[in-house]
Amino acid sequence: MIEQDHLEGASVPTSLVTDRLLRLHEVKQRVGLSKTTIYALIAEKRFPKPRKIKPAMARWSERDIDAWISSTAVD
């Protein structure tokens, strides 16, 4: 992981910055949708798929969620 003081004033490739993984409750808060709606949109390929950490544990990429929010924002 890159120390914060090394990031200031430097151009750091996106691939080197750690991507935070979000739990379902965090995703629900950020996007304002229910669990049912989120999974329905995933099935329709209209929402980012979670990453399986364990068979019964899924997490969403913070970058993916932020990108989805940006792409659905109304001007």
mmCIF file of the N, C-alpha and C atoms, coordinates in Angstrom:
data_MODEL
# 
_entry.id   MODEL 
# 
loop_
_atom_site.group_PDB 
_atom_site.id 
_atom_site.type_symbol 
_atom_site.label_atom_id 
_atom_site.label_alt_id 
_atom_site.label_comp_id 
_atom_site.label_asym_id 
_atom_site.label_entity_id 
_atom_site.label_seq_id 
_atom_site.pdbx_PDB_ins_code 
_atom_site.Cartn_x 
_atom_site.Cartn_y 
_atom_site.Cartn_z 
_atom_site.occupancy 
_atom_site.B_iso_or_equiv 
_atom_site.pdbx_formal_charge 
_atom_site.auth_seq_id 
_atom_site.auth_comp_id 
_atom_site.auth_asym_id 
_atom_site.auth_atom_id 
_atom_site.pdbx_PDB_model_num 
ATOM 1   N N  . MET A 1 1  ? 0.834   -1.170  0.000   1.00 0.00 ? 1  MET A N  1 
ATOM 2   C CA . MET A 1 1  ? 0.000   0.000   0.000   1.00 0.00 ? 1  MET A CA 1 
ATOM 3   C C  . MET A 1 1  ? 0.886   1.243   0.000   1.00 0.00 ? 1  MET A C  1 
ATOM 4   N N  . ILE A 1 2  ? 0.461   2.287   -0.644  1.00 0.00 ? 2  ILE A N  1 
ATOM 5   C CA . ILE A 1 2  ? 1.231   3.511   -0.773  1.00 0.00 ? 2  ILE A CA 1 
ATOM 6   C C  . ILE A 1 2  ? 0.905   4.438   0.381   1.00 0.00 ? 2  ILE A C  1 
ATOM 7   N N  . GLU A 1 3  ? 1.928   4.991   0.999   1.00 0.00 ? 3  GLU A N  1 
ATOM 8   C CA . GLU A 1 3  ? 1.720   5.941   2.096   1.00 0.00 ? 3  GLU A CA 1 
ATOM 9   C C  . GLU A 1 3  ? 1.114   7.226   1.538   1.00 0.00 ? 3  GLU A C  1 
ATOM 10  N N  . GLN A 1 4  ? 0.218   7.863   2.283   1.00 0.00 ? 4  GLN A N  1 
ATOM 11  C CA . GLN A 1 4  ? -0.482  9.069   1.836   1.00 0.00 ? 4  GLN A CA 1 
ATOM 12  C C  . GLN A 1 4  ? 0.476   10.198  1.503   1.00 0.00 ? 4  GLN A C  1 
ATOM 13  N N  . ASP A 1 5  ? 1.551   10.388  2.308   1.00 0.00 ? 5  ASP A N  1 
ATOM 14  C CA . ASP A 1 5  ? 2.459   11.498  2.059   1.00 0.00 ? 5  ASP A CA 1 
ATOM 15  C C  . ASP A 1 5  ? 3.212   11.345  0.746   1.00 0.00 ? 5  ASP A C  1 
ATOM 16  N N  . HIS A 1 6  ? 3.300   10.128  0.232   1.00 0.00 ? 6  HIS A N  1 
ATOM 17  C CA . HIS A 1 6  ? 3.944   9.909   -1.065  1.00 0.00 ? 6  HIS A CA 1 
ATOM 18  C C  . HIS A 1 6  ? 3.015   10.264  -2.223  1.00 0.00 ? 6  HIS A C  1 
ATOM 19  N N  . LEU A 1 7  ? 1.721   10.361  -1.970  1.00 0.00 ? 7  LEU A N  1 
ATOM 20  C CA . LEU A 1 7  ? 0.748   10.645  -3.021  1.00 0.00 ? 7  LEU A CA 1 
ATOM 21  C C  . LEU A 1 7  ? 0.643   12.128  -3.331  1.00 0.00 ? 7  LEU A C  1 
ATOM 22  N N  . GLU A 1 8  ? 0.890   12.972  -2.352  1.00 0.00 ? 8  GLU A N  1 
ATOM 23  C CA . GLU A 1 8  ? 0.715   14.408  -2.538  1.00 0.00 ? 8  GLU A CA 1 
ATOM 24  C C  . GLU A 1 8  ? 1.698   14.937  -3.574  1.00 0.00 ? 8  GLU A C  1 
ATOM 25  N N  . GLY A 1 9  ? 1.167   15.599  -4.586  1.00 0.00 ? 9  GLY A N  1 
ATOM 26  C CA . GLY A 1 9  ? 1.984   16.200  -5.622  1.00 0.00 ? 9  GLY A CA 1 
ATOM 27  C C  . GLY A 1 9  ? 2.533   15.221  -6.636  1.00 0.00 ? 9  GLY A C  1 
ATOM 28  N N  . ALA A 1 10 ? 2.222   13.960  -6.494  1.00 0.00 ? 10 ALA A N  1 
ATOM 29  C CA . ALA A 1 10 ? 2.736   12.953  -7.419  1.00 0.00 ? 10 ALA A CA 1 
ATOM 30  C C  . ALA A 1 10 ? 1.589   12.361  -8.224  1.00 0.00 ? 10 ALA A C  1 
ATOM 31  N N  . SER A 1 11 ? 1.914   11.968  -9.420  1.00 0.00 ? 11 SER A N  1 
ATOM 32  C CA . SER A 1 11 ? 0.932   11.288  -10.258 1.00 0.00 ? 11 SER A CA 1 
ATOM 33  C C  . SER A 1 11 ? 1.098   9.792   -10.042 1.00 0.00 ? 11 SER A C  1 
ATOM 34  N N  . VAL A 1 12 ? 0.110   9.189   -9.380  1.00 0.00 ? 12 VAL A N  1 
ATOM 35  C CA . VAL A 1 12 ? 0.175   7.773   -9.053  1.00 0.00 ? 12 VAL A CA 1 
ATOM 36  C C  . VAL A 1 12 ? -0.780  7.022   -9.967  1.00 0.00 ? 12 VAL A C  1 
ATOM 37  N N  . PRO A 1 13 ? -0.287  5.995   -10.664 1.00 0.00 ? 13 PRO A N  1 
ATOM 38  C CA . PRO A 1 13 ? -1.188  5.217   -11.516 1.00 0.00 ? 13 PRO A CA 1 
ATOM 39  C C  . PRO A 1 13 ? -2.347  4.646   -10.704 1.00 0.00 ? 13 PRO A C  1 
ATOM 40  N N  . THR A 1 14 ? -3.532  4.659   -11.296 1.00 0.00 ? 14 THR A N  1 
ATOM 41  C CA . THR A 1 14 ? -4.736  4.166   -10.625 1.00 0.00 ? 14 THR A CA 1 
ATOM 42  C C  . THR A 1 14 ? -4.558  2.739   -10.139 1.00 0.00 ? 14 THR A C  1 
ATOM 43  N N  . SER A 1 15 ? -3.813  1.919   -10.875 1.00 0.00 ? 15 SER A N  1 
ATOM 44  C CA . SER A 1 15 ? -3.630  0.524   -10.499 1.00 0.00 ? 15 SER A CA 1 
ATOM 45  C C  . SER A 1 15 ? -2.873  0.359   -9.182  1.00 0.00 ? 15 SER A C  1 
ATOM 46  N N  . LEU A 1 16 ? -2.157  1.394   -8.734  1.00 0.00 ? 16 LEU A N  1 
ATOM 47  C CA . LEU A 1 16 ? -1.406  1.309   -7.489  1.00 0.00 ? 16 LEU A CA 1 
ATOM 48  C C  . LEU A 1 16 ? -2.198  1.782   -6.280  1.00 0.00 ? 16 LEU A C  1 
ATOM 49  N N  . VAL A 1 17 ? -3.323  2.430   -6.493  1.00 0.00 ? 17 VAL A N  1 
ATOM 50  C CA . VAL A 1 17 ? -4.154  2.919   -5.401  1.00 0.00 ? 17 VAL A CA 1 
ATOM 51  C C  . VAL A 1 17 ? -5.099  1.797   -4.978  1.00 0.00 ? 17 VAL A C  1 
ATOM 52  N N  . THR A 1 18 ? -5.168  1.550   -3.681  1.00 0.00 ? 18 THR A N  1 
ATOM 53  C CA . THR A 1 18 ? -6.000  0.469   -3.164  1.00 0.00 ? 18 THR A CA 1 
ATOM 54  C C  . THR A 1 18 ? -7.479  0.761   -3.377  1.00 0.00 ? 18 THR A C  1 
ATOM 55  N N  . ASP A 1 19 ? -8.210  -0.239  -3.844  1.00 0.00 ? 19 ASP A N  1 
ATOM 56  C CA . ASP A 1 19 ? -9.649  -0.125  -4.037  1.00 0.00 ? 19 ASP A CA 1 
ATOM 57  C C  . ASP A 1 19 ? -10.335 -0.694  -2.796  1.00 0.00 ? 19 ASP A C  1 
ATOM 58  N N  . ARG A 1 20 ? -11.140 0.112   -2.158  1.00 0.00 ? 20 ARG A N  1 
ATOM 59  C CA . ARG A 1 20 ? -11.856 -0.316  -0.953  1.00 0.00 ? 20 ARG A CA 1 
ATOM 60  C C  . ARG A 1 20 ? -13.020 -1.217  -1.356  1.00 0.00 ? 20 ARG A C  1 
ATOM 61  N N  . LEU A 1 21 ? -13.278 -2.234  -0.573  1.00 0.00 ? 21 LEU A N  1 
ATOM 62  C CA . LEU A 1 21 ? -14.407 -3.128  -0.819  1.00 0.00 ? 21 LEU A CA 1 
ATOM 63  C C  . LEU A 1 21 ? -15.535 -2.784  0.142   1.00 0.00 ? 21 LEU A C  1 
ATOM 64  N N  . LEU A 1 22 ? -16.740 -2.640  -0.412  1.00 0.00 ? 22 LEU A N  1 
ATOM 65  C CA . LEU A 1 22 ? -17.899 -2.199  0.361   1.00 0.00 ? 22 LEU A CA 1 
ATOM 66  C C  . LEU A 1 22 ? -18.841 -3.356  0.664   1.00 0.00 ? 22 LEU A C  1 
ATOM 67  N N  . ARG A 1 23 ? -19.424 -3.320  1.848   1.00 0.00 ? 23 ARG A N  1 
ATOM 68  C CA . ARG A 1 23 ? -20.462 -4.285  2.225   1.00 0.00 ? 23 ARG A CA 1 
ATOM 69  C C  . ARG A 1 23 ? -21.800 -3.823  1.632   1.00 0.00 ? 23 ARG A C  1 
ATOM 70  N N  . LEU A 1 24 ? -22.755 -4.725  1.604   1.00 0.00 ? 24 LEU A N  1 
ATOM 71  C CA . LEU A 1 24 ? -24.059 -4.424  1.035   1.00 0.00 ? 24 LEU A CA 1 
ATOM 72  C C  . LEU A 1 24 ? -24.704 -3.208  1.693   1.00 0.00 ? 24 LEU A C  1 
ATOM 73  N N  . HIS A 1 25 ? -24.640 -3.100  3.015   1.00 0.00 ? 25 HIS A N  1 
ATOM 74  C CA . HIS A 1 25 ? -25.302 -1.954  3.673   1.00 0.00 ? 25 HIS A CA 1 
ATOM 75  C C  . HIS A 1 25 ? -24.670 -0.631  3.251   1.00 0.00 ? 25 HIS A C  1 
ATOM 76  N N  . GLU A 1 26 ? -23.347 -0.623  2.993   1.00 0.00 ? 26 GLU A N  1 
ATOM 77  C CA . GLU A 1 26 ? -22.698 0.595   2.517   1.00 0.00 ? 26 GLU A CA 1 
ATOM 78  C C  . GLU A 1 26 ? -23.135 0.934   1.096   1.00 0.00 ? 26 GLU A C  1 
ATOM 79  N N  . VAL A 1 27 ? -23.258 -0.096  0.266   1.00 0.00 ? 27 VAL A N  1 
ATOM 80  C CA . VAL A 1 27 ? -23.717 0.107   -1.114  1.00 0.00 ? 27 VAL A CA 1 
ATOM 81  C C  . VAL A 1 27 ? -25.137 0.654   -1.103  1.00 0.00 ? 27 VAL A C  1 
ATOM 82  N N  . LYS A 1 28 ? -26.011 0.071   -0.286  1.00 0.00 ? 28 LYS A N  1 
ATOM 83  C CA . LYS A 1 28 ? -27.402 0.535   -0.190  1.00 0.00 ? 28 LYS A CA 1 
ATOM 84  C C  . LYS A 1 28 ? -27.456 2.004   0.218   1.00 0.00 ? 28 LYS A C  1 
ATOM 85  N N  . GLN A 1 29 ? -26.640 2.398   1.180   1.00 0.00 ? 29 GLN A N  1 
ATOM 86  C CA . GLN A 1 29 ? -26.611 3.794   1.630   1.00 0.00 ? 29 GLN A CA 1 
ATOM 87  C C  . GLN A 1 29 ? -26.143 4.721   0.517   1.00 0.00 ? 29 GLN A C  1 
ATOM 88  N N  . ARG A 1 30 ? -25.119 4.318   -0.205  1.00 0.00 ? 30 ARG A N  1 
ATOM 89  C CA . ARG A 1 30 ? -24.556 5.179   -1.254  1.00 0.00 ? 30 ARG A CA 1 
ATOM 90  C C  . ARG A 1 30 ? -25.494 5.361   -2.437  1.00 0.00 ? 30 ARG A C  1 
ATOM 91  N N  . VAL A 1 31 ? -26.175 4.276   -2.831  1.00 0.00 ? 31 VAL A N  1 
ATOM 92  C CA . VAL A 1 31 ? -26.989 4.354   -4.045  1.00 0.00 ? 31 VAL A CA 1 
ATOM 93  C C  . VAL A 1 31 ? -28.468 4.587   -3.759  1.00 0.00 ? 31 VAL A C  1 
ATOM 94  N N  . GLY A 1 32 ? -28.889 4.423   -2.512  1.00 0.00 ? 32 GLY A N  1 
ATOM 95  C CA . GLY A 1 32 ? -30.284 4.663   -2.157  1.00 0.00 ? 32 GLY A CA 1 
ATOM 96  C C  . GLY A 1 32 ? -31.245 3.626   -2.711  1.00 0.00 ? 32 GLY A C  1 
ATOM 97  N N  . LEU A 1 33 ? -30.765 2.400   -2.878  1.00 0.00 ? 33 LEU A N  1 
ATOM 98  C CA . LEU A 1 33 ? -31.606 1.319   -3.398  1.00 0.00 ? 33 LEU A CA 1 
ATOM 99  C C  . LEU A 1 33 ? -31.677 0.185   -2.381  1.00 0.00 ? 33 LEU A C  1 
ATOM 100 N N  . SER A 1 34 ? -32.721 -0.612  -2.482  1.00 0.00 ? 34 SER A N  1 
ATOM 101 C CA . SER A 1 34 ? -32.867 -1.767  -1.596  1.00 0.00 ? 34 SER A CA 1 
ATOM 102 C C  . SER A 1 34 ? -32.026 -2.937  -2.105  1.00 0.00 ? 34 SER A C  1 
ATOM 103 N N  . LYS A 1 35 ? -31.846 -3.925  -1.248  1.00 0.00 ? 35 LYS A N  1 
ATOM 104 C CA . LYS A 1 35 ? -31.123 -5.145  -1.621  1.00 0.00 ? 35 LYS A CA 1 
ATOM 105 C C  . LYS A 1 35 ? -31.791 -5.803  -2.826  1.00 0.00 ? 35 LYS A C  1 
ATOM 106 N N  . THR A 1 36 ? -33.123 -5.893  -2.793  1.00 0.00 ? 36 THR A N  1 
ATOM 107 C CA . THR A 1 36 ? -33.864 -6.520  -3.888  1.00 0.00 ? 36 THR A CA 1 
ATOM 108 C C  . THR A 1 36 ? -33.625 -5.802  -5.206  1.00 0.00 ? 36 THR A C  1 
ATOM 109 N N  . THR A 1 37 ? -33.667 -4.480  -5.183  1.00 0.00 ? 37 THR A N  1 
ATOM 110 C CA . THR A 1 37 ? -33.458 -3.695  -6.407  1.00 0.00 ? 37 THR A CA 1 
ATOM 111 C C  . THR A 1 37 ? -32.024 -3.845  -6.909  1.00 0.00 ? 37 THR A C  1 
ATOM 112 N N  . ILE A 1 38 ? -31.061 -3.815  -6.004  1.00 0.00 ? 38 ILE A N  1 
ATOM 113 C CA . ILE A 1 38 ? -29.660 -3.973  -6.394  1.00 0.00 ? 38 ILE A CA 1 
ATOM 114 C C  . ILE A 1 38 ? -29.460 -5.306  -7.105  1.00 0.00 ? 38 ILE A C  1 
ATOM 115 N N  . TYR A 1 39 ? -29.957 -6.390  -6.524  1.00 0.00 ? 39 TYR A N  1 
ATOM 116 C CA . TYR A 1 39 ? -29.767 -7.708  -7.133  1.00 0.00 ? 39 TYR A CA 1 
ATOM 117 C C  . TYR A 1 39 ? -30.559 -7.853  -8.432  1.00 0.00 ? 39 TYR A C  1 
ATOM 118 N N  . ALA A 1 40 ? -31.700 -7.198  -8.528  1.00 0.00 ? 40 ALA A N  1 
ATOM 119 C CA . ALA A 1 40 ? -32.450 -7.214  -9.792  1.00 0.00 ? 40 ALA A CA 1 
ATOM 120 C C  . ALA A 1 40 ? -31.662 -6.506  -10.885 1.00 0.00 ? 40 ALA A C  1 
ATOM 121 N N  . LEU A 1 41 ? -31.049 -5.371  -10.558 1.00 0.00 ? 41 LEU A N  1 
ATOM 122 C CA . LEU A 1 41 ? -30.229 -4.640  -11.531 1.00 0.00 ? 41 LEU A CA 1 
ATOM 123 C C  . LEU A 1 41 ? -28.985 -5.438  -11.920 1.00 0.00 ? 41 LEU A C  1 
ATOM 124 N N  . ILE A 1 42 ? -28.407 -6.161  -10.971 1.00 0.00 ? 42 ILE A N  1 
ATOM 125 C CA . ILE A 1 42 ? -27.255 -7.025  -11.287 1.00 0.00 ? 42 ILE A CA 1 
ATOM 126 C C  . ILE A 1 42 ? -27.683 -8.094  -12.287 1.00 0.00 ? 42 ILE A C  1 
ATOM 127 N N  . ALA A 1 43 ? -28.846 -8.699  -12.065 1.00 0.00 ? 43 ALA A N  1 
ATOM 128 C CA . ALA A 1 43 ? -29.350 -9.735  -12.978 1.00 0.00 ? 43 ALA A CA 1 
ATOM 129 C C  . ALA A 1 43 ? -29.591 -9.179  -14.377 1.00 0.00 ? 43 ALA A C  1 
ATOM 130 N N  . GLU A 1 44 ? -29.953 -7.902  -14.452 1.00 0.00 ? 44 GLU A N  1 
ATOM 131 C CA . GLU A 1 44 ? -30.175 -7.239  -15.747 1.00 0.00 ? 44 GLU A CA 1 
ATOM 132 C C  . GLU A 1 44 ? -28.888 -6.656  -16.328 1.00 0.00 ? 44 GLU A C  1 
ATOM 133 N N  . LYS A 1 45 ? -27.769 -6.883  -15.619 1.00 0.00 ? 45 LYS A N  1 
ATOM 134 C CA . LYS A 1 45 ? -26.459 -6.351  -16.032 1.00 0.00 ? 45 LYS A CA 1 
ATOM 135 C C  . LYS A 1 45 ? -26.447 -4.821  -16.077 1.00 0.00 ? 45 LYS A C  1 
ATOM 136 N N  . ARG A 1 46 ? -27.179 -4.204  -15.140 1.00 0.00 ? 46 ARG A N  1 
ATOM 137 C CA . ARG A 1 46 ? -27.266 -2.747  -15.063 1.00 0.00 ? 46 ARG A CA 1 
ATOM 138 C C  . ARG A 1 46 ? -26.665 -2.194  -13.776 1.00 0.00 ? 46 ARG A C  1 
ATOM 139 N N  . PHE A 1 47 ? -25.993 -3.056  -13.017 1.00 0.00 ? 47 PHE A N  1 
ATOM 140 C CA . PHE A 1 47 ? -25.366 -2.661  -11.756 1.00 0.00 ? 47 PHE A CA 1 
ATOM 141 C C  . PHE A 1 47 ? -24.124 -3.524  -11.581 1.00 0.00 ? 47 PHE A C  1 
ATOM 142 N N  . PRO A 1 48 ? -23.062 -2.969  -10.975 1.00 0.00 ? 48 PRO A N  1 
ATOM 143 C CA . PRO A 1 48 ? -21.821 -3.752  -10.802 1.00 0.00 ? 48 PRO A CA 1 
ATOM 144 C C  . PRO A 1 48 ? -22.039 -5.020  -9.979  1.00 0.00 ? 48 PRO A C  1 
ATOM 145 N N  . LYS A 1 49 ? -21.436 -6.102  -10.447 1.00 0.00 ? 49 LYS A N  1 
ATOM 146 C CA . LYS A 1 49 ? -21.497 -7.365  -9.715  1.00 0.00 ? 49 LYS A CA 1 
ATOM 147 C C  . LYS A 1 49 ? -20.552 -7.298  -8.519  1.00 0.00 ? 49 LYS A C  1 
ATOM 148 N N  . PRO A 1 50 ? -20.940 -7.941  -7.430  1.00 0.00 ? 50 PRO A N  1 
ATOM 149 C CA . PRO A 1 50 ? -20.029 -7.991  -6.282  1.00 0.00 ? 50 PRO A CA 1 
ATOM 150 C C  . PRO A 1 50 ? -18.922 -9.008  -6.537  1.00 0.00 ? 50 PRO A C  1 
ATOM 151 N N  . ARG A 1 51 ? -17.873 -8.873  -5.760  1.00 0.00 ? 51 ARG A N  1 
ATOM 152 C CA . ARG A 1 51 ? -16.784 -9.847  -5.794  1.00 0.00 ? 51 ARG A CA 1 
ATOM 153 C C  . ARG A 1 51 ? -17.020 -10.842 -4.674  1.00 0.00 ? 51 ARG A C  1 
ATOM 154 N N  . LYS A 1 52 ? -16.925 -12.105 -4.988  1.00 0.00 ? 52 LYS A N  1 
ATOM 155 C CA . LYS A 1 52 ? -17.110 -13.141 -3.973  1.00 0.00 ? 52 LYS A CA 1 
ATOM 156 C C  . LYS A 1 52 ? -15.825 -13.300 -3.178  1.00 0.00 ? 52 LYS A C  1 
ATOM 157 N N  . ILE A 1 53 ? -15.906 -13.037 -1.889  1.00 0.00 ? 53 ILE A N  1 
ATOM 158 C CA . ILE A 1 53 ? -14.769 -13.183 -0.997  1.00 0.00 ? 53 ILE A CA 1 
ATOM 159 C C  . ILE A 1 53 ? -14.734 -14.615 -0.454  1.00 0.00 ? 53 ILE A C  1 
ATOM 160 N N  . LYS A 1 54 ? -15.896 -15.089 -0.070  1.00 0.00 ? 54 LYS A N  1 
ATOM 161 C CA . LYS A 1 54 ? -16.134 -16.464 0.384   1.00 0.00 ? 54 LYS A CA 1 
ATOM 162 C C  . LYS A 1 54 ? -17.473 -16.864 -0.221  1.00 0.00 ? 54 LYS A C  1 
ATOM 163 N N  . PRO A 1 55 ? -17.847 -18.129 -0.142  1.00 0.00 ? 55 PRO A N  1 
ATOM 164 C CA . PRO A 1 55 ? -19.134 -18.530 -0.724  1.00 0.00 ? 55 PRO A CA 1 
ATOM 165 C C  . PRO A 1 55 ? -20.334 -17.693 -0.259  1.00 0.00 ? 55 PRO A C  1 
ATOM 166 N N  . ALA A 1 56 ? -20.341 -17.282 1.000   1.00 0.00 ? 56 ALA A N  1 
ATOM 167 C CA . ALA A 1 56 ? -21.473 -16.499 1.509   1.00 0.00 ? 56 ALA A CA 1 
ATOM 168 C C  . ALA A 1 56 ? -21.072 -15.059 1.827   1.00 0.00 ? 56 ALA A C  1 
ATOM 169 N N  . MET A 1 57 ? -20.011 -14.555 1.182   1.00 0.00 ? 57 MET A N  1 
ATOM 170 C CA . MET A 1 57 ? -19.557 -13.192 1.467   1.00 0.00 ? 57 MET A CA 1 
ATOM 171 C C  . MET A 1 57 ? -19.226 -12.480 0.158   1.00 0.00 ? 57 MET A C  1 
ATOM 172 N N  . ALA A 1 58 ? -19.928 -11.376 -0.078  1.00 0.00 ? 58 ALA A N  1 
ATOM 173 C CA . ALA A 1 58 ? -19.698 -10.593 -1.291  1.00 0.00 ? 58 ALA A CA 1 
ATOM 174 C C  . ALA A 1 58 ? -19.367 -9.152  -0.908  1.00 0.00 ? 58 ALA A C  1 
ATOM 175 N N  . ARG A 1 59 ? -18.513 -8.527  -1.692  1.00 0.00 ? 59 ARG A N  1 
ATOM 176 C CA . ARG A 1 59 ? -18.159 -7.127  -1.500  1.00 0.00 ? 59 ARG A CA 1 
ATOM 177 C C  . ARG A 1 59 ? -18.120 -6.440  -2.859  1.00 0.00 ? 59 ARG A C  1 
ATOM 178 N N  . TRP A 1 60 ? -18.465 -5.157  -2.872  1.00 0.00 ? 60 TRP A N  1 
ATOM 179 C CA . TRP A 1 60 ? -18.456 -4.369  -4.105  1.00 0.00 ? 60 TRP A CA 1 
ATOM 180 C C  . TRP A 1 60 ? -17.236 -3.461  -4.122  1.00 0.00 ? 60 TRP A C  1 
ATOM 181 N N  . SER A 1 61 ? -16.680 -3.275  -5.284  1.00 0.00 ? 61 SER A N  1 
ATOM 182 C CA . SER A 1 61 ? -15.575 -2.349  -5.468  1.00 0.00 ? 61 SER A CA 1 
ATOM 183 C C  . SER A 1 61 ? -16.102 -0.924  -5.305  1.00 0.00 ? 61 SER A C  1 
ATOM 184 N N  . GLU A 1 62 ? -15.443 -0.143  -4.463  1.00 0.00 ? 62 GLU A N  1 
ATOM 185 C CA . GLU A 1 62 ? -15.844 1.245   -4.272  1.00 0.00 ? 62 GLU A CA 1 
ATOM 186 C C  . GLU A 1 62 ? -15.742 2.010   -5.594  1.00 0.00 ? 62 GLU A C  1 
ATOM 187 N N  . ARG A 1 63 ? -14.699 1.726   -6.364  1.00 0.00 ? 63 ARG A N  1 
ATOM 188 C CA . ARG A 1 63 ? -14.540 2.386   -7.669  1.00 0.00 ? 63 ARG A CA 1 
ATOM 189 C C  . ARG A 1 63 ? -15.703 2.055   -8.605  1.00 0.00 ? 63 ARG A C  1 
ATOM 190 N N  . ASP A 1 64 ? -16.116 0.786   -8.612  1.00 0.00 ? 64 ASP A N  1 
ATOM 191 C CA . ASP A 1 64 ? -17.239 0.378   -9.471  1.00 0.00 ? 64 ASP A CA 1 
ATOM 192 C C  . ASP A 1 64 ? -18.527 1.092   -9.065  1.00 0.00 ? 64 ASP A C  1 
ATOM 193 N N  . ILE A 1 65 ? -18.765 1.189   -7.768  1.00 0.00 ? 65 ILE A N  1 
ATOM 194 C CA . ILE A 1 65 ? -19.983 1.847   -7.278  1.00 0.00 ? 65 ILE A CA 1 
ATOM 195 C C  . ILE A 1 65 ? -19.938 3.342   -7.585  1.00 0.00 ? 65 ILE A C  1 
ATOM 196 N N  . ASP A 1 66 ? -18.790 3.973   -7.357  1.00 0.00 ? 66 ASP A N  1 
ATOM 197 C CA . ASP A 1 66 ? -18.657 5.403   -7.665  1.00 0.00 ? 66 ASP A CA 1 
ATOM 198 C C  . ASP A 1 66 ? -18.857 5.656   -9.164  1.00 0.00 ? 66 ASP A C  1 
ATOM 199 N N  . ALA A 1 67 ? -18.314 4.779   -9.997  1.00 0.00 ? 67 ALA A N  1 
ATOM 200 C CA . ALA A 1 67 ? -18.483 4.918   -11.453 1.00 0.00 ? 67 ALA A CA 1 
ATOM 201 C C  . ALA A 1 67 ? -19.951 4.743   -11.843 1.00 0.00 ? 67 ALA A C  1 
ATOM 202 N N  . TRP A 1 68 ? -20.641 3.791   -11.210 1.00 0.00 ? 68 TRP A N  1 
ATOM 203 C CA . TRP A 1 68 ? -22.067 3.574   -11.502 1.00 0.00 ? 68 TRP A CA 1 
ATOM 204 C C  . TRP A 1 68 ? -22.876 4.808   -11.102 1.00 0.00 ? 68 TRP A C  1 
ATOM 205 N N  . ILE A 1 69 ? -22.587 5.356   -9.927  1.00 0.00 ? 69 ILE A N  1 
ATOM 206 C CA . ILE A 1 69 ? -23.284 6.559   -9.475  1.00 0.00 ? 69 ILE A CA 1 
ATOM 207 C C  . ILE A 1 69 ? -23.056 7.694   -10.464 1.00 0.00 ? 69 ILE A C  1 
ATOM 208 N N  . SER A 1 70 ? -21.826 7.882   -10.894 1.00 0.00 ? 70 SER A N  1 
ATOM 209 C CA . SER A 1 70 ? -21.506 8.942   -11.861 1.00 0.00 ? 70 SER A CA 1 
ATOM 210 C C  . SER A 1 70 ? -22.216 8.732   -13.185 1.00 0.00 ? 70 SER A C  1 
ATOM 211 N N  . SER A 1 71 ? -22.310 7.486   -13.617 1.00 0.00 ? 71 SER A N  1 
ATOM 212 C CA . SER A 1 71 ? -22.937 7.209   -14.917 1.00 0.00 ? 71 SER A CA 1 
ATOM 213 C C  . SER A 1 71 ? -24.453 7.359   -14.889 1.00 0.00 ? 71 SER A C  1 
ATOM 214 N N  . THR A 1 72 ? -25.045 7.284   -13.706 1.00 0.00 ? 72 THR A N  1 
ATOM 215 C CA . THR A 1 72 ? -26.501 7.391   -13.605 1.00 0.00 ? 72 THR A CA 1 
ATOM 216 C C  . THR A 1 72 ? -26.954 8.764   -13.120 1.00 0.00 ? 72 THR A C  1 
ATOM 217 N N  . ALA A 1 73 ? -25.989 9.639   -12.813 1.00 0.00 ? 73 ALA A N  1 
ATOM 218 C CA . ALA A 1 73 ? -26.327 10.968  -12.309 1.00 0.00 ? 73 ALA A CA 1 
ATOM 219 C C  . ALA A 1 73 ? -27.037 11.784  -13.401 1.00 0.00 ? 73 ALA A C  1 
ATOM 220 N N  . VAL A 1 74 ? -28.080 12.472  -12.971 1.00 0.00 ? 74 VAL A N  1 
ATOM 221 C CA . VAL A 1 74 ? -28.838 13.327  -13.878 1.00 0.00 ? 74 VAL A CA 1 
ATOM 222 C C  . VAL A 1 74 ? -28.267 14.739  -13.793 1.00 0.00 ? 74 VAL A C  1 
ATOM 223 N N  . ASP A 1 75 ? -27.987 15.312  -14.927 1.00 0.00 ? 75 ASP A N  1 
ATOM 224 C CA . ASP A 1 75 ? -27.408 16.683  -14.951 1.00 0.00 ? 75 ASP A CA 1 
ATOM 225 C C  . ASP A 1 75 ? -28.444 17.717  -14.612 1.00 0.00 ? 75 ASP A C  1 
# 
